[in-house]
Amino acid sequence: MNIVNKLTIRHLKQNKRRTLVTLIGVVISVAMVTAVATLVSSFSDLMIRQTIANSGEWHVQYQEVNKDQLAAILDDDATKTVAITRDLGYAAIGGENPNKPYLFIQQYDAQGIAQFQVELSKGRLPQTDKEIVISEAVVTNAKVKYEIGDRLTLRVGERFEQGNDQPLGQTESLRREEGNLTETLQHIETQDYTVVGFIKRPVWEAAWAPGYTVISYIDEDLIGANQRVNAAVVLQKVNRSLFAHAGKLAESNHIATVQYNNDLLHYYGLSKSRASSSTMISLSAILMAVIMIGSVSLIYNAFAISVSERSRHLGMLASVGATKRQKRNSVLFEGVVIGLISIPVGILCGLAGIGITFWFMNPMIQGALWTKEKLALAVTPLSLLISCAVSMLTILISTYLPAVKASKISAMDAIRQTSDVKLTVKSVKTSKFIRKLFGIEAEIGLKNLKRNKRRYHTIVFSLVISIVLFLTVSFFTAGLKQSLKLSQQGIKYDIEVSYGNGQRLDDQLIRSIASLDDVTEYNVIDELYKDTWVAEAQLADELQELVKEDISLVQDGKYLYTIKIHALNDSGLQAYAKAVGADYEQLTDPEHPAAIVIDTIRYEERGTGRFVQTKAIYTKIGQRIELTNVDFETGEETKGSSVTVAALTDQAPMGMTPLGVSGLNIIVSERVMNRLADEEDMANIETFLHLKSADPMRTQQQIEEMQVTNLQTYNLYQSRKSEEQQVLLMSVFSYGFIVLISAISIANIFNTISTGVSLRKREFAMLKSVGMTPKSFTKMLNYESIFYGVKSLLFGLPVSFIVMVLIYKAFSNKFGFAFAMPWTSIVAVIAAVFVIVGSAMLYSAAKVKRENLMDALKQESI
């Protein structure tokens, strides 16, 4: 090691406080980048594992392929593994559950059984196409007794609804009318099987599926030339080219249908949709830029704020013969030493912090979401490489720029720091109003900032970066939540119960179901359709554009809307009215019908797949909606009653299925519903009972055991669980990210200001030596804090707004919602800037006040 590097290390040791501050700055920055990268990869890993557990592991599925096409798929270089599956069809079982009268026979090869997470509970898995394993639900729910070793002869066919030539699938519910089946099994073939085991009910089997899953075996070598199978492929590499590659493979081998596991690929950051891809790429680029700028700022400030100290040290080296190259290399060597110590520590701190966070979060996630999967620390080489690369690059920039500048100034200028301190009249000139309005303390404080603009600009830049980081991340996370809300179905219940023939549920049946042991919450909704004519000025934005293109859609200046009236029972309406701020008494007055109007709708655009949130109608509280019935076959119109708008909201009650554009959802009481409906309408009212249950599967079984004719039960708890899981994880990610950024910003500000104040010890000592009192000294620092805060807000708020607009435009590629300024975050950040700056200034000044006046005047290091 040469003498200059030895002196550099000695200098770092002597200036322990400045060295420690710099090390802490770099450690925090590296920890931030590492934590964010690990957080993203860990959440993706959790959702990938959860999706595989729910729907199996596969990326691309080629459907209805023959033996030659299967061979081409197996030989493809991109293929890692192939699971062969086939749906044989349905066989009548004759069980006690009228909603599930079939066995649904599927065939899997060994790879398929592994990839689709078939969980054996008893016996063994099938090894030939004459063996099957049966779902436990056949015994527990259908009450059909099977034992291992039983021989079955099944008549297997496809489900067809009367008058329809397309077969029905496992995701389509049983077709019944007036208690009688309106579907039949066709193309029947007899199959003989031996029961070799039992499996747990597959997660991918919908709760309303008409058949219990049983699984047999399929052997690739025994597939006939004319037989068709499905090939579920796990790829060697999962990247964006898989869509084009799969399409090309299908086209070259004449494969008609290719299906992608979009739920799984989504968590790899892939989407076939151009809008989705554009959104992900844009948001990733913006977010990475924000993080990198914050990281660069934090590390750069740790070095730049102490340029004066390094300049003096380098001037001393120059005075004893050090060349420009040696001075520059000395500063670069200092950066290397700082990096070698802080980068490994920062990475470990980031991983430890995220690991501890996951340890606290896992019990909450598992308890709330009924999942066995845990958040695990997913450390990828890419995340570590990014952390190291960003940190090394910023350290290089932070050290190289001061080194180049210091190497160019003379030894005496560097020692005296005449290039840092500006004492010309013009450079420190202040307005006369400053002194008149705020006093001499404010004028001295402002002159102090102007006389050393480099330090002033560094602190302001640090504050601006902190403001931009906080506001853009707040806006980004709010946009993520809004996008997630738009893309979801909004399922807030576990089970929906209704009559298949559209009749109303009677009160006794509702009470019987609602009183079941595991039911925790329920809601009853009566639904009725009406029509209304809406003035052109009140139309949804999309309809106004449509009307401009085709004026014939408007008659007498009005457009026809479909009205969907939802009537809640008294308890449900009372709770809902309180939630949206409506008057419950007004809603229950049948003499003056009033309704809560859902004036905001969410829908998915056809063709583009873009999710949009928009106004359903432009109306005001107190306006009336005239109801009518239009017979579209005859053109006849029957005028009805009118209803007053009691409240406007975007919140839907549990179980409400909203209409799309040109539809309006209104919520009324049962008494108002009876007033609005005529005799013909009363026959068309349909009742839906929505339940939340502590054990949804058991509740469904208990309802089915009631054996009520035409009663249909849809168990949607898996969908609700999935949506809640995504919302919870997104909330944890969002708030965790905001807390992390806030902590980084506060540390950045404290680091910058405290170091700057420490470097000004001699300056403060000089002011005290010429008679500045402690009160005036504190007042001067307070004014400096105000100047810092105002200047940083003048730059930080506009820059934040620009970044927020860019983020909004990135979201707009896939999601359509109105731009909304995060006023709460803006007010919070304005207050926080002055509080944090003032606290940092006073904290640092308090330490300076304890310094001996003569020692401070002589001090050369911090």
N, C-alpha and C positions, 0 to 999 in steps of 0.2 A: 504494500500500500504506500503510495507516494505521500510526501509531506503535506500537500494541500488537502488530500482526503483525511489525513490524520487530524489536521487542524479543523476540518469541517465537523468531524465526529466530536472533537473537544468542544467546539462551539455549541453543538447540539446539547451536550451534557451540561455546559455552563448555563445555557438558557433553557432550563428544565421546564419552566411554565409554558413558554412559547412552543417548545417541542411537544409537550403533552397536549396542548390545545390542538396543534396540527395533527398529531396522531389520532386524537379523538374525532376530529373532523373527518379524516379519511376513513376511520373505522365505521363511523355512522353512515357515511356515504356507501361504502361497500356493503354494509349490513342491509341498507335500504334496497339496493339493487338485488342482492341475494335473496332477501325476504320476499320481494315482489315476484321475482322469477320462480322461486320455490312455491309460493302461494298459488300461482297460476297453474304450475305443473302438478301440484298436489290435488287441487280441486278437479283438474281434468282427469287425473288418475282415479280419483274416487268415483266420478261420474262414469268413466269407462268401465270400471269394475262393477258398478251398480247396474249399468245397462247390459253388460254381458250376463250378469246373474239373472236379469229379468227376461231378456229376449235371445240370449245365446251369443256366441262369438262368431261373427262372420261380417265381411265387408261388402261382398257382392254376391248376389244369388241369381244364377241362370235357371230359369224355370222351363219345365216341360222340354228337357233335352233328351235326345236319344243316345245310344251307346257311342256312336262316332263323335258326336258333339261333346260328350263327357270326356272322351279320350283327349280331344283337343284342349279342353279346359285343364285336364290333369297335366298335359305336356307343356302348358304355357309357362314361360320363364317367371312371370310375376306371381304365379300360384305357389303358396306355401303349403296349405292343406286344403282338402276338399271334403265337405260333409255331404253325403248323399242321402236325400230324404224323399219320401213320397207319401202323399195323402191318398189312402185307399178308399175312404168313404165312411159311411155310417151303417150301423146295424142296430135294429130295435133291441132294447134291453128289457122293457117291461118292469121298470123300477117304480118306486113309490113317489118319485118327484115328477109331476106332470110337465114341468118346464124343461126337463132334461131326459127325454125318452130314449136317447141313443148312446151307443159307444162310438167314439170317433177313432178310427184305426189309422195310425201313422207308422211308417217304416223308416228306420234310421240304420246307417251302418255304424261301426264302432266309433269312427271319428265324429259322426253326427251326435251320438249319445254323449260324447265328451264335450263337444262344442255347445250343445244346447242345454247343458247343465241338468241332465236327467238325474234326479236324486233317488237312489234306491233305498227303500225302507225295510224290505224283507225279501228273502230269496236271492235270485241272481238275475242278471240282465239276459235278454234273448240272444241266442247265437245262431239261430236259423229263422227262415221266414215262416216256420210253423210254430214258433214260440212267441208268447207275448207277456208283457208285464202290464198290470192294471193299476189305474189310479186308486188311491185309498178312498177317494170320494165316492167311488162306486159302492163301497161297503157302508161308509158312514152316512152318505147322503141319499143314495138311491135305495139303500137297504137290500141290496142284492148280494148274497153271500157267495164268495168264490174262495177256493183254497188252492194252494200251490199243488200242481199236478192235475187239476181239473182239465178235462178236454171239452173244448167249445166248438160248435159248428155255427158259424155266423153267416147271415145273409147280408152281404155288404153292397151298398148302392150309394147313389148320389141323391141329394135333396133337391126337389123341384117344387116350386110353388105353382098352384093351379093358374094356368094361363100364361106362364112364363117359361121360356126355353133355356134360361141361364141357370146353372146349378147354384145353390146357396152354399156359402162357406161357413166356417166355424165361428167367425165374428158376427154372423147374422143370426138374430134371435129366432126362436121358434115361431112359425106362422100359424096363428089360430084365429078363429072367429066363432063367437057364441059357444065357446068351450070345445069346439071341434077343430081338428087339424085341417089346415088348408094346404098342406104340403104332403108329398108322397116320396117314397124311395124308388128310384128307377135305375136301370142298367145294373140289376142285381146279379152278383156272383157269390157262390158259396165258398167259404174259407174255413178250414179246420185249424185250430190252434190248441196249444197246451200252455196253461198258466204256469210260468216259472218264477214269478215274483210280483211284488207290489212297489209302486213308486209314489212319492208325494205328489200332490196335485201340481202340475207344471204352472209356473208363474205366468207363462205366456197364454194360458187358457183363460179367455174372458169369463167373467162371472156369469154372464147371461148366455154363454155358449150352450147350444142345444145338446152337445155330446160330451161324455166323459172321455178323456184321453186315455187310450191304450196304445202301447208301442210294441211293434214287432221289428224284425231284423231284415235288412236288405243287403245282399252281397253284390258287389260290383261285377264279379265274374259271372253271376247268374242272371244278370239283366238281359232280357230278350231284345232282339233287334228292333222290335216295334214298341217296346215299353218306353214310357217317358218318366223321367225323374227330375228332381230339383237338385242343383249343385250349389251349396253354400260355401263360398271361397273365403279363406283367410289369406291375405296377400303378404308377400315378402316385405314390401315397403308400402306404408300408407302415406301417400302424398297426393297432390292435386291432380297428377296425371292419371290417377286410377279411373276416373270417369271416361276420359277419352280412350284409354286402353281397353276398358271393359266394353265400350261401345264398338270399338274396332274389332275386338275378338268375336262379339256377337254377330256383327255384320258379315265377317269373313266366313263364319260357320253357320250362318242362316238360323241363328237363335232369335226367336221372336220377342221374348220378354226378358229384360234384365232389371233386377230390383236392387236398390242400394240400401244398406242399413244406415239410414240418415241419422237416426238417434245416436248411434255409436260414432259415426264419422263426424258428427257435429262437435263432439268433444275432442276430436283430433284437430279441430280447427278447419275442417273441410266441409264444403257444401257445393253441390252441383249448380245451385242457383247462382247466377252471376251477381244478383243484388246482394245475396248473403256474403259471397266471397269479397265483393267490393267493400261491404260494410266492415267485415272482419279485418281486411288488410288496412283500410283507412284508419280504423280505430286503434289497431295495434301500432301503426306507425306514429300516430299522434301521441298515444300513451307512452310509447318508448321514448319519443322525443322529449316529452315532459319530464319523464324520470331521468333521462340523461342530462337534461339541462339542470335539473335540481342537483344531480350528483356532481356535475362539473362545477356548479356554483359553490356548493359546499366545500369541495376540495380546494378549488381555486382561492376562495376567500381565506381558507386556513393558511395558505401560503402568501397571498397577495397582501393581506392586512399587515404582515410583518416584513414587507419589502424594505422598509427603512432600516430595520435591524440587519438584514442580510447585506444591504448596500454598504453600510458602515463597515461591516466585517470584510467585505470584498475590497473596499477601499484600502483597508489596512494591508490586505494581502498585496494589492497593487503597489502600495508604497514600499514594499520590501522586494519588489521585482516580479510579482506574479503576472503572467501574460493574460491577454483576453481569453484565450482558450482555456487556461487553467481556472480563471474565475468562472467562466461558463460551466466548465465541467465540475467545479466545486458545488455549484447550486444543483446541477443534475444529479450528482452523487448524493446530495442531501435528499433529493426526491426518491432516489433508489432505496436509501436506507429507510426512509419513512414508509415507502411502499412495501418493502420486505417484511417490516414489522406489522403494519396495519392491515394489509390485504388478507393474510391468513386469519388474523384475529377478527376482522370484519365479517369474513365468510362464516366463521364459527359462531359469532354472535348472531348473525342473521338466521342461520339454521337452528341455533338453540332457541331463539325467540319464537320462531314459527313452530318448532317442535313442542315447546311448552304450551303455546296457544292451542295446538291441535289436541294435546293431552286434556286440556280443560273442556274443549268443544265436543269431543267424541261422545261422552255420556249424554249430552243434550241432544245431539243429532240422532243417536240410536234410539233414545227414549221417545223423541217426538215423531220419528219417521219409520218406526218398526223395521229398521234395516240392520243387517249384520255387518255391513261394510263399515270400515273405519277410515277416517282421514289419516293417511300415512304420509310421512315425509318423503316426497318423491324428488330426489336430488338428481338432476340430469347433468351430464357433462356440458351441455350447451349453456345451462343457466350459470354454472361455475365459470365457464369460459367467458361469458358475457360480463359477469361481475369483475373478473380479473382484467379483461380487455378495457372495459370502461374506466376502471380505476387507474390502470397504468397510463391510459391515454390522457386522462385528466391531470394526473400527477405530472406527466411530461409537459403538458401545456402550462400548468400552473408554475412549474419551475423554469421552463425554458424561456418564457417571455420575460420574467424579471431578470434572468441571468443574462440574456442578450442585452437588455437595457443597461444593467449594471456594468457589463463589460465595456460599454462605450463611453462611460463618463470617467472623468479624471479621478485620481486618487483623492485629492483634496475635496472635490465636490461630493464624492461618495461619503467621505468621512464626515463632512459638515452637513450633508443632505440638503444642499442648496437647490437641488433639482426637485425635491419634494415640497419644500416650503415656498410659497409664493407671497411676496411681501410688497408687490407693486400696488400703488394706490388704486388702480383700475380693478385689479383682481380681487381686492377685499372691500371694495366700495359697497355700501348698503344704502337702502332707501332711508330718507329722513323720517318717514312715517313709522318705521320699525321702532326707532328709539322713542318717538312721541307716544306711540300706542302701547308698547310693551316694556319700555324702559331700557336702560343701558345693558342689563343682563342679556336681554334678547339680542341686542346689537353685537355684543361680544361673542355670544354663542354663534350667531350667523357668520361673523368674521372668522371665527375658529374653523367653521366648515369650509369657508371659501379659501382660507389660506392653505389648507391641505386638501385639495379637491380629490386627490386620488383616494384617500381614505374615505372621504365623504361619499364619493361615487361608489366605492366598493360596498359600503354599508347600505346605501340606497339600492344598489343592484341586488344585494342579498335579500332585502325586504321585498323588492319587486318579485323576485323569483319565488319567495315564500308565498306571497299573495297569489301569484299565478298558479303555483302548485296546488294550493288549497282549493281555490275556486274552480279550477278546471277538473280536478279530481272529484269534487262534490258534484259538479254538473255531469261528469262522465258516469258516476255511479247512479245518479238520479235517472240518467238516460238508459242505463242498463236495466234498472227496475221497471221503467216505463215500457221498454221494449219487451221484457219478459212478460209483463202484464198483458201486452197486446197479443203476444204469440200464444198465450195459454187460453184454454177454454173457460177458465174461471169456475171450475168445479169446486163447490164449497161443501159438498155433502158426500156421504158414502153410498147411500142406497136410494134409488127412486122407485116408488111403487105407484102403479096406475092400472086401470082396466084397459085391456087390449082393444075393446070396442068403443073407447072414448066416453064412457059413462062417468058419472060422479061417484066418488067413494062415499059410502055412508059413514056417519059419525061413529057408529059402534065399531066398525072395522078399524077406523083410524085410531080410536082409543085403545083397541086391542093391540095393534101393532106398536103404538107409541109407548105402551106400558111394558113392553118386553124388557128384560133385565139389563141388557147391554146398551139400550138406546139412551144416549146422553142429550140429544137435542133433536127436535123435529119441526117441520114447517109444512103447512098445507096451503096449496095454491090452486084456486079455480081459474081456468082460462077461457076466454071468449074472444072471438074475432069480430071486429066492426071495421067501418071505413070512415074516412073524413076527407073533406076538401081543404087543402092548405094553400094560402096565398103564396104567390111566387116569391115574394120577399122573405118568406119564412122558411123556404126550402133549404135542405142540406146543400152544402157547397157543391157536392158531386152532381146533385140533381139540377142545380142552377146551370151548370155547364152543359148538362144533357138537354135541358130545355132550350138553351141558346142554339143548339145544333138542330133540334126538332121542335118547333113551336107548336106542332099539332098535339103534343103531349099535354098541353095546358088548355083547359076549357074555362071560359069566362074568367081568365086570370088566375085560375086555381089548378092545383095538381092533386091527384087522388093518392092518399096515404092509406095503408093498412094499419088499423089500430089493434093491438093485442092487449086486452084488459086482463090484469092479474089481480085476483081478489085474495087477500090474506085473512086468516082468522084473527080474532081480536088480539090475542097475545102476540102473535107474530107482527101484526100491523103496528101495535103500540111500540114494540121494540124498534121496528124499522123506522117509524115516524120520528122517534127520538134521535136515532142515528143520523138522519138526514135533515133534522131541524124543521119538521112539519108539525102542524097542529092536529093532534089525534082526534080531538072533538069535532073539528071541521070535517075530517075524513069519514066520520061515522054518522053524518047527518044525511039521511036518504032524501030529505026534502030539498036539499041544496047540494047535489052531487059534486064532490071534489076529488081530485086525484093527484098523486105524485107522478111527475113526468120524468122519465129517463131521457134527458136531452142530449146525452153523449153516447155514441155507439162505437164499437170496435169490430172490424171485419177484415177479411183477407181478400185482396184483389185477385180476381180471376186472371190467370195467365202469368202475371208477374210474381205472384206469391208474396206481395208486399203487404205488411200489416198496417192498417190505417186506423187512427182514432179521429173522429170528426163529430161535428154537431149533427144530431138527427133532425133537429128543428130549431128555428130561432123564434122563441116565444117568451112571454113574461108571466110572472105570477099574477093571478087575477084574470087573465084572459080565458076565454071559453073555447072549448073544442066541441064542435057540432058533430054528433055521431050519426051515421047513416049505414044502410045496408044496400050494396050494389050487386045486382045479379048480372054477372058478366055474360051469361048466355043470352038473356032476354034484353039486357040493357035497362031493366027497371030499377028504380031506386026508391027505397023506403026510408023516410026520415025518422030519426029517433030522438033520444034525449040529448042534452048537452052536459058537459062536465067542466068544472072550473079547475084551472091549474093552481094547486095549493102549494106546490114546491117543485123545484127543479134540482136534479141530482145526476151524478154519474155512477152512483152506487146501486147495485142490483141486490134484491133480497136473495137469500139462499134458495137455489133451485130454479131461479128465473132464467128461461131461455130467450135471449133477446132477438128481435127482428133486425134485419140489415137495413141498408139504405132504402128509403121510401116506406119505411115502417116505423111505428112509434109504440113504445111500451109505456103503459100507464098502470099504476098500482092503486087499488081502491079497497074499501072494506067489503065484507060479504053483503052487508045491507045495501050498499050503493050498487054492487053488482046486480042484486035482485031487482033493483029499481031500473037499472039501465037495460036489462034483458027483457025482451018480450016472450010470448009463449013459445015461439019457434026457437028463439035463442036458448031457452032453458034446456032444450033437448040437446043442444050443441056444446054445453059447458062441460069441460073435462077437468077432472081433479088429479093433482099430482101430490103425493106425499113424499117429502124428502127427509132422510134420517141421517144423523151422525151416530156412530156406534163405537163402543170400546172394542167390540169383536165383530166386525162386519160380516165375516163368513158364517159365524154362528147365528147372527141375526137373520141373514138371508135364509139359512136353513129352517129357522123357526117360522118365518113367514111362509115358506113353501110348504111346510108341514101343515099349515092351516087348510091347504087344499081348497082355496077359494077359486071358483070358476072364473076364467078370463083374467085373473090377477097376474100382472107382469111385474117382475122384480129385476131391476138393473143395478148391479153392484159395481160402482165406479170408484171404490176406495183406492184401487191401485193408481188410477189416473190422478185422483186428488193427492195421494201420497207423493207421486212423482212431481206434481206441481208445487206442493208445499216444500218438498225437498229442494227444488230449484230456487224457490223464493228464499228459504232459510239460508242456503249456501250463498246465494247472491247477497243477502243482507249481511252475513258474516264477512264476506269478501269486501263489500262496500264499506261497512263501518270500520273494519280492520284496516283497510287501505287509507281511509280518511284519518284514523287515529295515527297510523304510521307516518303519513305525510305531515300531519299537524306536529307530531313529535320532532320530525326532522326539521321542519320549518322553525320551530321554537329553538331547537338546538343551534340551528344555523344563525339565527338572529343573536342569541346569547353569545355564541362563539365569536361572531364578528364584532359585536359592540364591546364585549368585555375585553377582547384583545386590543381593540382600538383605544379604549380608555386606559388600559395598562400602558400602552405605548405613549400616552400623553401625560405620564406622571410628572415629568419635568415641566411641561407646559402648565399644568395645574399648580405646581409648586411656585412657579413664577407669578401667577395671578395672585396667589395667596400672599406672596412676599411683598407685593405692591399694595396690599390692603383689602383684597376682596374678602368679605365676611362669609361665614358658612351658609347664611341664609341666601346671600346673593349667588354663591357658588351653586347651591341646589337649584335656585331659580334659573340660572344659566343652563344647567343640564336639562331642566324640564323643557325649556324653550328649544334646546337642541333636539330633544325627543320629538317635540311637535313638528319641527322642520323636517326631521327624518320621515316621520309618519305621513305628513302631507305630501311631500315630494314622492314618496314610494307609492302612495295611493293614486296620485296623478298619472303615474306611468303604469302601475300594476293593474288597475281596473280596466283601462282600455285594452291592454294586451290580453288580459283574461277574457274580455268580451270577444276579441278576435278568435282566440283559441276555442272558446265555447261555440262560436258560430261554425268553425271548422268541424268540431265534434258533431254538432247537430246535422251538418250536411252529410257527414259520414253515416250517421244513423238513418238519415232520410233515404238512403239507397234501399233500405229494407223495411223501415218503419216510418209511418206517417203520423206524427203528432205535433202539436203546436209548440213553438219555441217559447220557453218560459224562463225568465231570469231567476236565478236562485237568490231571491232577495234576502231570505233568512241568512244564507251563508255570507252574502255581501255585508249585511249589517254586522254579523259576527266577526268577519275578518277586519272590518274597519275598527271595531272596538278592540279586537285582539291586538292589532298593530300598535295602537297607542299604549295599551296595557303592557304588552311584552317589551316594547322599546323602552318605555319608562321604567319598568321593573329592571331590565337589564342594565340600563344606564345608572339607576340608583344603587343597584347591587354592586356594580363595578366601582362606582364613586365612593361607596361606603368603605371599600377596602383601601382606596387611594387616600381617604381622609385619615386613616390610621398611620399613614407613612410619615416618617420624620422629614421635615421640610428640607433640611440640608442633604440628607441621604437621597431624597428624590431629585434634588437639583444635580447631584453628582452621578446619578444612576445611568448606566450605559446599556443595561439589558433588563429584560422582564422575566 
